[in-house]
């Protein structure tokens, strides 16, 4: 899996609102349209449960979980994202760079909950690679443990075919103002990957304007394909927030009890 986020890591915080990237954070904050669904799944855990965020990015979801009292381990396939996460996460969080399929080799397992949020699984690529990633997540779960995966609603995106999507507001941090814009290049078929150019328009404290552009490829999948991959990886789907007219959704799945 290519490290699409190597260059974007230091600017990634601009994608999210202040309350998501600022301590103590928001549980499910990277998946805001599924936040209530994710909060309900997390709320069913016992106090101090062991949680793995295996697509931690710059650490926003892991930060919120740690502040909520869970025993958190955080991993990401991008070493640069992990470096950014170290600046945000409290000291008790174990943090390492690791691909999904490598999880069983580097972690002892036994997690009550594994999270794969932030529309991350789309970067696994093919169906076979997606199943391998999900299998790695299942193998570090405790028997009967829960997985939460979220995704864009790719069918809706391909149907609407937007070209330019700008953030709903300008954000200001450390005197710098930024607007985040997605420029989409969407093919005709879901079988083909699409390209998003994440463009950040930046205004310095002195008023100078600059921009930075980060191209990222996505290999989309449908909810049915996600369910099929989960089943092939050994999971049983237990819930979903999917709605055909909503831009994102999350799915919960359970590992075998024994």
Order of alpha helices (4+ residues) and beta strands (2+ residues): alpha-alpha-beta-alpha-beta-alpha-beta-alpha-beta-alpha-beta-alpha-beta-beta-beta-beta-beta-alpha-beta-beta
